[in-house]
Amino acid sequence: MKRFRNGQSTLEYVIILAAVVGAIIAVAAALKPKITATYNTLGDKMQNKANDVTFD
């Protein structure tokens, strides 16, 4: 049974990595609407400020 320990450790790391990647994807999907709204608001504010600038 000792010879399978290395393969078992590798499998454990793969499972942990898959769980971490899944959690990152879930968080990104949950935050996407808020990030998009913030980005759009910031873009609108920047556009309004750029429109207010006049060059004499």
N, C-alpha and C positions, 0 to 999 in steps of 0.2 A: 504493500500500500504506500510505502514511502515514495516511490517513483512518480506518483500522480500528484504530489503536493505542489509542484511548480505549475502544472496546468490548472490546478484548483485556484491558486493565488491569482493567476492571470485572469481567470473567469470572474473572480470576485472584483478585480479592478475594472473589468469591462462592464460589469453590472453597475458598479458605483458610477462610472463615467456616464453610462446611459441614463441613470437617474439624475445626475447633475445636468446633463444636456436637456433632458426633459423638463426639469424645473426651470432652466433658463428660458426655454421656449415658451413655457406656460406664463412666466412672469412678463416676458416681452409681449405676448398676445394680450395679456390683461392690461398692460400699460399703453399699448399702441394708441387707443383713442385719445387718451389724455395727452400723450406726447404730440400727437398730430394737432390737437386743438391748441396746445401751447405754441407750437411752431407757427401755426396759421395766425394766431393773435400777435405774435412777435413780428411776423412778416407784415401784417396790416399796420402795426404801429410804425415800423420802419418806413413803409411806403408813405404814410401820412406825414411823417417828419420830412421825408425827401421832397414831398410836394409843397411843403411850407417854405422850403429854401428858395430864396430869390437872389439872383445875381444882378447887381446894378451896374 
